[in-house]
Amino acid sequence: MTRLSCFGLLFALLMSNSAGAVTELRGQTASGAYFIAQAPDGWRAGQRLVLINHGYDIEPIDSSPSLGPVPLRERMLAKGYAIAASSYSQRGWALFQTAADHRQLVAAFTARFGAPGSIIASGGSFGGVVSLQQAEQGDLGAPVTGIYAICAPLAGSRVWEQALDIRLSYDAACDNVTAGELPRGHDDLPYILDASDLDDYAELSGGGELALRIAKCTGYGLPSFLVTSGMRERFDRIQRATSVDPEFFLENMFYATYGLGDLYRDPLKINNRAAISTRNVIYPEERIERDIRRVDADAFASLDLKRYFQPQGRIGNAKLLTTHTTRDGLVVPAHARALEGRVPAAQWSRAFVADSSPGHCEYTDAELIGGFEALTTWVDGGAQPGTAAIQAACERERLANPALGACRYDANYQPPALAQAVKPRNDPGAVMDERVSGLWYDPARSGEGYLVEALGDNRVTVTAFTFPAVGSGADQAWFTGLGRIIDNNIVVDQFQGRRRGSFGPVFDPSVLLTLDLGRFDAALSNCGVGEQRVQALAPYDSSRRPLQRLSRVGAARCPGEGITTTISPFVRWSGAWYEADKPGRGLFLQVQDDGRAFLVWFSFRPDGEPAWIIGEGRADGADLVFDALTRPVGARYGAAFNPADVRREPWGTARLSGNGCGNLAISYASSQPGYGQGRIDFTRLTAPLGAGCP
């Protein structure tokens, strides 16, 4: 497989007896991915499994996935670890499906060998990004305790930003060069190859038409006596604009053409949407900056690309070792900067191998094994390894077996800034802080909305108060989920409601039925404004609509909302509250600095269908009083919603009392049949940013 068609280490699938006898399992998971697993004699449930992840490959998926370089694989087995690898169910940038591929792989391994007690995720180049995804997904059935990311593009999906910059810079520089222009797409993505043009990628390195066009414009690959001054000038402009390594220009053009084409045209990936913006990028070359095509990204296409996958550093307690080679022109060592500020220093060691010549992932076997030994010693309770310790581990391997090659880890090397290779997009976006919290709604759909809480650590809760689908016997619906923040986006992967509950003191959480709405996302373009997208499951319908903040928590004001000279003491009461002995229902309280208090109480009708009760309250001494709570009904979910159908039926009154930080009590009296009156004690569940309680 050529360097062009494999974004990672070239792995050989060779069996060896030097590591002792192994039991091998091969198969195919429901996702369509093929897998191989090997367990050494004596491996038992509860012991360690290493997931080995291969690099980028635009070829059709391989029915015989690789277990990696033979010496490294043999060392893993010799240490008593089981090993497994997936072909992935997609080619190219396969991260849209790799989480499912590996869930199913570990399940198949567990069914045959028993459940592992821990997992080490290991991979080269693109496979290193897959390894980080495995650590972040958190649903493999065993904790990922170590990550070995070798020459990995740690910026994740941001590598495609550089690829698009290279393609568009080429188009700007080579415009009107006879036979030097690249093929164009047929639709509103003319800079992306059509799907029908993606199958001749092997010709790029073999003198095919695309390689000839590149040579015609830039002179790349031609004998020097055939390269004109115009060719040199155009190549230099592209290089200055994008910082592309001249030694790897053709490889980078592969990703800028065929790689982008596969990513954008695949209906299970970006599906013909503009996922990357160039509108506000500053290119350090005057003519390219003037002439380059400016692209506006679709907010949710951009989010989908980040979701699959831009590492966020949420790796739990895993230990992370990343290594890069200093003259890698494909995955430049600047990628080692991408996780700064995301992964705690105490969980992340990084090291650099000093190359004497350009190459991609050019490690010796001693360097690979030495890094793995340093990581596993750390995972097993040893000291966190620095470069000197990794070099020492490598030297031990080299001394034991000189055939494994040299050890070149360089403690003095410092990688350049990532922005040199991947230009900042400079796109507008909301700051995701306490100003995210509040009641949000679509102004054209008054009567339903979302209650959002920013919790810190890039976590957020979102709860929808809405209406049931057409045909339902219920008259209200609510859905809630714990999500995460990715840049200026909110991502909730599971948005769920409940039914078959009850109101009042008799409540059994074990009988609740879960209602799956699907997935909720929000893209906030500025403080207090953005868009929401729901990717719904039947019987609900998907949607994409405007989103606007209606209220805030405390003094979290957006620009132009003015300031207040006093802050209500009830702000600290803001948060989610639940019945500790009856989980499955509860209330959200949000109090502004000016004292306005908003209550949304999520519970059930007396007959078990979901119910939500809403109202605005006021201070009354040491309590908050809600004199006019309502239970809106009459509308239906999604496209069938009509704000004119909403009837805000009076429900009753409530008084909140307590210490405001740990405990609250609600005393209520309902005017609707079946709810009655009473008192319920609540315990704090969340403390949103800006509320003031720990």
VOGU-3710 file (C-alpha; in Angstrom, 3 decimals, decimal comma):
1> mtrlscfgll> 0,000/0,000/0,000  1,514/3,335/-0,952  2,252/6,165/1,440  -0,568/8,053/-0,289  -3,201/5,455/0,470  -2,253/4,764/4,090  -2,335/7,646/6,569  -0,413/5,696/9,172  2,093/2,962/9,790  2,320/0,183/7,233
11> fallmsnsag> 1,339/-2,864/9,229  2,158/-6,457/8,276  -0,198/-9,246/9,262  2,347/-11,969/10,055  1,954/-14,704/12,602  4,917/-15,424/14,867  5,544/-18,157/17,391  8,106/-16,197/19,425  5,464/-14,781/21,740  4,097/-18,202/22,610
21> avtelrgqta> 0,842/-19,871/21,648  -2,169/-17,682/21,028  -5,845/-18,274/20,349  -7,121/-16,272/17,419  -10,650/-15,087/16,684  -11,767/-13,548/13,396  -15,168/-12,292/12,373  -17,369/-9,432/11,255  -19,459/-7,202/13,496  -22,961/-5,920/12,819
31> sgayfiaqap> -21,508/-2,594/11,680  -19,810/-4,380/8,780  -16,277/-4,126/10,154  -13,996/-7,152/10,100  -11,924/-7,910/13,177  -9,119/-10,067/14,456  -8,326/-10,818/18,086  -5,574/-12,849/19,705  -5,292/-13,940/23,315  -2,121/-15,557/24,676
41> dgwragqrlv> -2,336/-18,803/26,583  -3,346/-18,095/30,141  -5,247/-14,894/29,389  -8,294/-14,637/31,643  -11,257/-12,301/32,013  -10,285/-9,174/33,901  -6,867/-8,911/32,275  -5,681/-6,322/29,756  -6,746/-5,919/26,133  -4,879/-3,734/23,634
51> linhgydiep> -6,921/-2,272/20,789  -4,653/-1,686/17,794  -5,904/0,925/15,351  -4,697/1,215/11,787  -4,112/4,362/9,766  -6,088/6,218/7,124  -6,908/4,056/4,124  -9,110/5,082/1,223  -9,116/1,554/-0,168  -12,232/-0,591/0,396
61> idsspslgpv> -12,257/-2,074/3,880  -9,925/-5,018/4,370  -11,327/-8,360/5,501  -7,974/-9,087/7,189  -7,255/-6,157/9,506  -3,715/-5,575/10,716  -2,453/-6,138/14,239  0,400/-3,707/13,718  4,176/-3,960/13,445  5,284/-7,487/14,272
71> plrermlakg> 7,839/-6,691/17,016  5,420/-4,410/18,865  2,567/-6,872/18,559  4,769/-9,692/19,824  5,788/-7,604/22,823  2,144/-7,002/23,715  1,416/-10,725/23,616  4,595/-11,558/25,530  3,429/-9,246/28,332  0,289/-11,352/28,599
81> yaiaassysq> -2,005/-8,853/26,919  -4,720/-9,833/24,480  -4,802/-7,790/21,277  -7,544/-6,939/18,794  -8,003/-4,815/15,715  -10,845/-3,688/13,473  -10,863/-2,990/9,758  -13,377/-0,196/10,506  -16,670/-0,250/8,653  -15,851/2,841/6,600
91> rgwalfqtaa> -12,900/3,728/4,476  -11,058/7,029/4,730  -11,975/9,242/7,682  -13,810/6,377/9,351  -14,456/8,086/12,700  -18,157/8,476/11,946  -18,557/4,759/12,676  -15,461/3,640/14,591  -17,079/4,089/18,026  -19,740/1,528/17,079
101> dhrqlvaaft> -17,144/-0,678/15,373  -15,122/-0,929/18,570  -18,073/-1,362/20,908  -19,031/-4,365/18,836  -15,450/-5,615/18,600  -15,018/-5,592/22,386  -18,401/-7,315/22,751  -17,298/-10,050/20,333  -13,993/-10,411/22,177  -15,826/-10,624/25,507
111> arfgapgsii> -18,205/-13,289/24,212  -15,240/-15,488/23,241  -12,562/-14,756/25,839  -14,297/-12,946/28,699  -14,514/-9,272/29,589  -11,215/-7,398/29,799  -10,473/-5,554/33,004  -8,805/-2,646/31,225  -7,974/-1,474/27,727  -4,957/0,194/26,191
121> asggsfggvv> -5,781/2,019/22,956  -2,886/2,150/20,516  -2,512/3,394/16,980  -0,318/5,175/14,461  -1,236/8,357/12,578  -5,017/8,312/11,985  -5,111/5,272/14,278  -3,859/7,484/17,095  -6,944/9,680/16,726  -9,105/6,546/16,807
131> slqqaeqgdl> -7,338/5,621/20,050  -8,282/8,969/21,594  -11,872/8,474/20,473  -11,910/5,088/22,217  -10,769/6,740/25,441  -13,399/9,468/25,174  -16,381/7,328/24,166  -16,491/5,584/27,532  -18,742/2,692/26,508  -16,358/-0,127/25,632
141> gapvtgiyai> -17,272/-2,212/28,655  -13,901/-1,680/30,333  -11,958/1,486/31,153  -9,287/2,747/28,794  -6,330/3,142/31,147  -3,636/3,930/28,587  -3,419/5,585/25,176  -0,432/5,211/22,848  -0,882/7,721/20,026  1,994/7,472/17,568
151> caplagsrvw> 2,536/10,298/15,034  -1,152/11,137/15,416  -2,909/14,233/14,031  -4,009/15,264/17,512  -6,042/18,168/16,123  -8,372/15,483/14,761  -10,779/16,622/12,098  -9,047/19,996/11,893  -6,585/18,329/9,499  -9,282/18,809/6,880
161> eqaldirlsy> -9,069/22,561/7,363  -5,504/22,453/6,088  -6,565/20,131/3,277  -9,256/22,587/2,168  -6,810/25,507/2,430  -4,395/23,625/0,156  -7,116/22,848/-2,393  -8,459/26,403/-2,487  -4,969/27,943/-2,527  -4,109/25,710/-5,456
171> daacdnvtag> -7,292/26,803/-7,252  -6,473/30,465/-6,644  -2,869/30,125/-7,792  -3,577/27,913/-10,805  -6,706/29,623/-12,093  -6,501/29,945/-15,887  -3,374/27,792/-16,158  -4,114/25,693/-19,208  -4,402/22,002/-18,240  -3,327/22,911/-14,699
181> elprghddlp> -6,738/23,400/-13,108  -8,107/20,588/-10,941  -11,395/18,804/-11,682  -14,395/20,563/-10,178  -17,514/19,323/-8,483  -20,820/19,742/-10,244  -22,838/21,410/-7,482  -22,400/24,237/-5,006  -19,227/22,511/-3,787  -17,094/22,994/-6,931
191> yildasdldd> -13,890/22,596/-4,925  -14,844/19,020/-3,949  -14,375/16,138/-6,387  -17,587/14,385/-7,384  -18,139/10,892/-6,046  -17,736/9,523/-9,569  -14,194/10,937/-9,711  -12,908/9,300/-6,531  -11,920/5,875/-7,791  -8,748/6,787/-9,708
201> yaelsgggel> -6,796/7,900/-6,634  -4,015/5,384/-7,302  -3,127/7,331/-10,442  -2,080/10,390/-8,439  1,291/8,854/-7,570  1,543/6,915/-10,809  1,467/9,780/-13,299  -2,292/9,994/-13,736  -4,195/13,006/-15,032  -4,411/14,743/-11,672
211> alriakctgy> -0,652/14,438/-11,106  -0,051/15,835/-14,584  -2,306/18,826/-13,865  -0,413/19,534/-10,641  2,884/19,328/-12,515  1,567/21,628/-15,244  0,713/24,352/-12,730  3,472/23,995/-10,140  6,212/21,979/-11,820  6,071/19,518/-8,941
221> glpsflvtsg> 7,765/16,256/-9,878  9,224/17,562/-13,137  12,944/17,642/-13,934  14,330/21,026/-12,943  15,078/22,031/-16,518  11,363/21,773/-17,329  10,192/23,889/-14,398  9,448/27,455/-15,454  9,666/30,558/-13,297  5,864/30,775/-13,353
231> mrerfdriqr> 5,558/27,224/-12,046  8,018/27,981/-9,237  6,211/31,185/-8,332  2,823/29,450/-8,139  4,219/26,621/-6,015  5,891/29,097/-3,660  2,635/31,031/-3,241  0,727/27,861/-2,320  3,456/26,872/0,117  3,556/30,280/1,795
241> atsvdpeffl> -0,237/30,419/2,097  -0,648/26,962/3,611  2,744/26,031/5,133  2,525/22,711/3,301  5,795/20,796/3,468  7,314/20,775/-0,057  8,577/17,215/0,504  4,979/16,071/1,056  3,149/18,248/-1,437  1,749/15,399/-3,511
251> enmfyatygl> 0,601/13,505/-0,426  -1,151/16,592/0,887  -2,753/17,150/-2,521  -4,148/13,627/-2,241  -6,023/14,602/0,921  -6,995/17,948/-0,606  -8,678/16,180/-3,526  -9,549/12,518/-3,023  -9,585/12,638/0,775  -11,877/15,672/0,898
261> gdlyrdplki> -14,029/14,157/-1,826  -14,558/10,958/0,142  -15,307/12,938/3,314  -17,775/15,360/1,735  -19,539/13,083/-0,746  -20,141/10,047/1,469  -23,803/10,185/2,590  -22,790/8,639/5,939  -20,197/11,351/6,544  -20,631/15,014/5,587
271> nnraaistrn> -23,149/14,254/2,810  -22,546/17,160/0,415  -22,555/19,976/2,968  -19,989/22,712/3,505  -18,318/21,667/6,742  -15,298/23,979/6,787  -15,237/27,749/6,596  -12,584/29,938/4,989  -14,510/33,204/5,316  -12,308/34,691/8,030
281> viypeerier> -9,043/32,811/7,547  -5,984/35,031/7,119  -3,601/33,596/4,522  -0,015/34,872/4,767  0,369/35,315/1,023  -1,016/38,468/-0,523  -2,426/37,154/-3,795  -3,858/33,993/-2,269  -5,455/36,090/0,484  -7,032/38,256/-2,235
291> dirrvdadaf> -8,119/35,560/-4,671  -9,000/32,488/-2,605  -12,601/31,270/-2,558  -14,332/32,258/0,670  -16,588/29,513/1,986  -19,244/29,762/4,698  -19,690/26,531/6,593  -23,034/25,045/7,534  -23,112/25,187/11,324  -24,192/21,592/11,828
301> asldlkryfq> -22,008/20,130/9,091  -19,126/21,786/10,898  -20,309/20,323/14,198  -20,650/16,833/12,709  -17,057/16,984/11,501  -15,875/18,019/14,967  -17,974/15,316/16,595  -16,330/12,669/14,375  -13,784/13,506/15,614  -11,893/16,361/17,233
311> pqgrignakl> -10,301/15,223/20,522  -11,615/17,129/23,518  -9,303/15,596/26,118  -12,088/13,836/28,047  -10,055/10,713/28,667  -11,072/10,025/32,258  -8,129/8,757/34,283  -6,269/7,311/31,312  -2,543/7,902/30,860  -1,671/9,350/27,446
321> ltthttrdgl> 1,650/9,043/25,627  1,987/10,818/22,285  5,061/10,698/20,076  5,913/12,466/16,828  8,855/12,524/14,456  10,423/15,929/13,956  10,497/15,950/10,134  7,090/14,474/9,445  5,590/16,608/6,693  2,222/14,881/6,654
331> vvpaharale> 1,340/14,866/10,349  3,561/17,732/11,383  4,914/17,698/14,965  2,929/20,881/15,675  -0,007/18,517/16,252  1,556/17,802/19,637  0,239/21,237/20,657  -3,390/20,402/19,915  -4,222/18,934/23,325  -2,597/21,660/25,379
341> grvpaaqwsr> -5,136/22,911/27,899  -7,374/19,898/27,271  -5,468/17,029/28,930  -3,939/17,567/32,390  -0,143/17,569/32,372  -0,127/14,784/34,962  -1,916/12,494/32,492  -0,013/13,349/29,329  3,577/12,650/28,329  4,847/13,545/24,884
351> afvadsspgh> 8,121/12,864/23,135  9,754/13,539/19,782  12,010/11,404/17,627  14,673/13,431/15,803  14,510/12,514/12,120  17,535/13,028/9,893  15,396/13,086/6,757  11,735/13,725/5,881  9,322/10,882/6,490  5,917/10,006/7,864
361> ceytdaelig> 5,882/7,914/11,041  9,469/6,783/10,476  10,163/5,023/13,777  12,491/2,160/14,547  11,043/-0,877/16,272  13,099/-0,042/19,360  11,459/3,392/19,540  7,976/1,927/19,208  8,545/-0,773/21,823  10,364/1,608/24,163
371> gfealttwvd> 7,416/3,994/24,096  4,964/1,187/24,772  7,031/-0,115/27,700  7,256/3,394/29,178  3,481/3,809/28,903  2,571/0,444/30,447  5,012/0,950/33,328  3,279/4,270/34,001  -0,196/2,744/33,735  0,834/0,026/36,177
381> ggaqpgtaai> 1,820/2,537/38,845  5,274/3,691/37,811  6,415/7,279/37,498  5,179/9,426/34,632  7,786/9,089/31,883  9,552/12,070/30,389  11,609/11,971/27,235  14,686/10,723/29,120  12,762/7,756/30,540  11,321/6,888/27,128
391> qaacererla> 14,778/7,117/25,561  16,139/4,878/28,322  13,388/2,310/27,699  14,266/2,403/24,005  17,978/1,927/24,731  17,212/-1,152/26,815  15,403/-2,650/23,838  18,240/-1,752/21,466  20,874/-3,246/23,758  18,889/-6,468/24,082
401> npalgacryd> 18,360/-6,672/20,322  20,405/-4,283/18,112  18,318/-5,309/15,102  15,441/-3,244/16,528  17,235/-0,078/15,433  18,366/3,230/16,882  16,942/5,377/19,685  16,560/9,063/18,753  14,184/10,631/21,284  15,207/14,277/21,660
411> anyqppalaq> 14,453/16,017/24,960  15,369/19,435/23,553  12,954/19,548/20,638  10,038/21,980/20,882  7,223/21,762/18,311  6,033/24,897/16,530  2,593/26,393/17,054  -0,276/24,430/15,533  -1,527/27,592/13,797  1,461/27,415/11,442
421> avkprndpga> 0,001/24,282/9,880  -3,713/24,585/10,604  -4,843/28,163/10,137  -7,384/29,487/12,675  -10,845/29,836/11,157  -11,632/33,013/13,149  -15,353/32,340/12,799  -17,831/34,028/15,152  -19,147/31,946/17,988  -20,550/32,356/21,465
431> vmdervsglw> -18,312/32,106/24,489  -19,524/28,957/26,231  -19,624/30,128/29,823  -22,374/30,906/32,355  -24,227/32,860/29,667  -25,233/29,572/28,069  -27,605/28,888/30,973  -31,206/30,023/30,737  -34,543/29,399/29,086  -34,208/29,209/25,295
441> ydparsgegy> -36,885/29,139/22,618  -37,728/29,759/18,983  -39,564/33,127/18,890  -41,903/31,712/16,243  -42,894/28,839/18,549  -43,904/30,440/21,830  -45,208/27,843/24,262  -42,350/25,354/24,155  -38,622/25,633/24,692  -35,452/24,407/26,333
451> lvealgdnrv> -33,947/24,832/29,758  -30,153/24,871/29,548  -27,581/24,704/32,335  -23,842/25,203/31,828  -22,156/23,106/34,522  -18,465/23,682/33,933  -15,884/21,176/32,714  -17,542/21,505/29,285  -20,694/19,796/30,545  -24,211/21,049/29,994
461> tvtaftfpav> -27,753/19,840/30,663  -30,580/20,453/28,235  -34,251/19,769/29,008  -37,026/20,305/26,488  -40,524/21,222/27,648  -42,762/20,497/24,712  -45,738/18,455/23,514  -46,410/14,859/22,426  -46,367/13,529/18,898  -49,546/13,452/16,859
471> gsgadqawft> -51,707/10,522/17,941  -50,408/10,341/21,497  -52,829/10,192/24,398  -50,600/12,519/26,416  -50,946/16,294/26,384  -47,366/17,238/27,301  -43,865/15,841/26,815  -40,423/16,533/28,256  -36,981/15,249/27,361  -33,661/15,732/29,070
481> glgriidnni> -30,021/14,871/28,551  -26,513/15,529/29,795  -24,402/16,938/27,010  -20,991/18,328/26,281  -19,604/21,451/24,706  -17,531/21,325/21,522  -16,280/24,801/20,647  -19,452/26,927/20,397  -21,766/23,918/20,180  -23,899/21,925/22,595
491> vvdqfqgrrr> -24,078/18,195/21,907  -26,578/15,865/23,608  -26,265/12,357/22,198  -29,232/10,891/24,114  -32,320/13,020/24,641  -34,823/11,037/26,682  -38,177/11,438/28,394  -40,203/9,281/30,739  -43,768/8,103/31,127  -45,752/5,785/33,423
501> gsfgpvfdps> -44,850/7,833/36,485  -47,123/9,457/39,026  -47,536/12,700/40,914  -47,437/12,919/44,690  -45,932/10,759/47,423  -46,564/7,380/45,778  -43,925/7,051/43,058  -41,939/4,025/41,891  -39,000/4,935/39,593  -38,510/1,294/38,597
511> vlltldlgrf> -41,711/1,256/36,498  -40,833/4,296/34,379  -40,707/3,812/30,619  -38,040/5,635/28,622  -39,008/7,700/25,581  -36,125/8,239/23,154  -36,393/11,463/21,216  -33,002/11,170/19,545  -30,160/13,667/19,537  -30,123/17,384/20,318
521> daalsncgvg> -27,498/19,864/19,124  -27,183/23,627/19,325  -24,793/25,936/17,509  -24,534/29,301/19,258  -23,298/31,984/16,903  -23,257/34,718/19,521  -24,287/35,362/23,097  -27,931/34,409/23,453  -28,573/33,410/19,820  -28,028/30,384/17,629
531> eqrvqalapy> -29,721/27,368/16,070  -30,977/24,065/17,378  -31,139/20,742/15,576  -33,007/17,654/16,670  -32,252/14,384/14,880  -35,330/12,552/16,016  -36,498/8,969/16,160  -40,021/7,938/15,173  -42,713/8,985/15,943  -41,047/12,379/16,375
541> dssrrplqrl> -39,812/14,469/13,482  -36,413/16,056/13,057  -36,012/19,813/13,041  -33,635/22,701/12,641  -34,784/26,028/14,024  -33,579/29,353/15,454  -32,765/29,538/19,135  -32,848/32,587/21,375  -32,201/32,989/25,074  -35,204/34,223/27,056
551> srvgaarcpg> -33,782/34,325/30,589  -30,451/34,012/32,381  -28,934/32,732/35,610  -27,703/35,444/37,929  -25,808/38,286/36,280  -24,836/36,317/33,148  -25,952/39,084/30,816  -25,214/39,320/27,123  -23,863/42,598/25,713  -26,595/45,214/25,506
561> egitttispf> -28,701/43,732/28,304  -27,571/46,393/30,779  -26,263/45,868/34,291  -27,803/45,715/37,725  -26,456/47,225/40,906  -27,765/44,474/43,164  -27,922/40,707/42,877  -30,812/38,758/44,328  -29,769/36,361/47,115  -32,008/33,738/45,499
571> vrwsgawyea> -29,614/33,421/42,530  -27,784/30,756/44,535  -30,945/28,623/44,503  -30,630/28,176/40,726  -30,123/24,616/39,544  -31,750/21,237/39,095  -33,403/19,653/42,131  -34,683/16,115/42,575  -36,271/13,813/45,129  -33,372/11,739/46,409
581> dkpgrglflq> -35,598/8,753/47,176  -37,642/9,094/43,965  -35,295/9,802/41,028  -37,059/10,363/37,732  -38,809/13,640/38,378  -37,732/17,034/39,670  -37,605/20,743/38,999  -35,335/23,371/37,537  -35,085/26,787/39,109  -33,324/29,710/37,472
591> vqddgraflv> -33,125/33,074/39,229  -31,821/36,231/37,585  -29,782/38,911/39,301  -32,838/41,201/39,241  -34,814/38,652/41,286  -37,017/37,232/38,528  -37,359/33,500/39,221  -38,373/30,875/36,674  -39,580/27,416/37,681  -40,091/24,434/35,397
601> wfsfrpdgep> -41,309/21,348/37,288  -41,052/18,037/35,461  -43,305/15,309/36,747  -46,288/13,233/35,640  -50,046/13,474/35,388  -52,025/11,388/37,832  -52,546/8,848/35,034  -48,778/8,476/34,455  -48,280/10,571/31,321  -45,538/13,219/31,425
611> awiigegrad> -46,375/16,664/32,769  -44,491/19,921/33,155  -45,554/22,936/35,167  -44,086/26,369/34,580  -44,239/29,805/36,089  -42,470/32,978/37,169  -42,087/33,727/40,868  -41,137/36,453/43,302  -39,417/36,788/46,637  -41,535/36,682/49,766
621> gadlvfdalt> -39,245/37,087/52,738  -36,948/34,076/52,842  -39,041/32,137/50,286  -39,842/32,205/46,598  -43,542/32,259/45,788  -45,159/31,230/42,507  -48,731/32,504/42,450  -49,761/31,480/38,934  -48,246/28,203/37,790  -49,626/26,868/34,514
631> rpvgarygaa> -49,604/23,556/32,673  -49,610/24,396/28,931  -51,458/21,866/26,743  -53,189/21,640/23,387  -50,273/21,573/20,938  -48,378/18,735/19,246  -44,691/18,091/18,689  -42,551/19,223/15,765  -44,027/20,255/12,428  -47,553/19,880/13,830
641> fnpadvrrep> -46,875/22,525/16,498  -48,952/25,700/16,276  -48,454/28,327/18,993  -52,098/29,277/18,649  -53,050/25,808/19,897  -51,275/26,246/23,230  -53,653/26,634/26,184  -51,956/27,768/29,362  -54,202/26,064/31,865  -53,919/27,332/35,458
651> wgtarlsgng> -52,368/24,674/37,653  -51,986/26,239/41,091  -49,458/27,820/43,425  -46,154/26,868/45,060  -43,761/28,158/47,690  -40,072/27,249/47,756  -38,153/27,355/51,019  -34,854/26,048/52,322  -31,174/26,844/52,556  -30,860/27,219/48,808
661> cgnlaisyas> -27,612/25,337/48,367  -28,203/21,785/49,516  -31,913/21,433/50,154  -35,192/22,960/49,061  -38,807/22,146/49,820  -41,824/22,940/47,694  -45,238/23,408/49,221  -47,888/23,296/46,520  -51,611/23,504/46,032  -53,066/22,564/42,664
671> sqpgygqgri> -56,387/23,594/41,222  -56,334/20,738/38,693  -57,895/17,369/39,553  -55,633/14,640/40,874  -52,660/16,760/41,939  -53,907/17,916/45,328  -51,643/19,715/47,722  -48,590/18,798/49,746  -44,910/19,273/50,383  -41,926/17,670/48,664
681> dftrltaplg> -38,302/17,825/49,785  -35,698/18,258/47,065  -31,941/17,723/46,966  -29,651/19,670/44,674  -28,624/17,793/41,539  -26,750/20,497/39,603  -25,187/23,879/40,304  -25,010/25,884/37,076  -22,188/28,320/36,487  -23,030/31,708/37,946
691> agcp> -25,366/30,361/40,624  -22,855/30,794/43,428  -23,323/27,444/45,189  -20,625/24,762/45,042
//
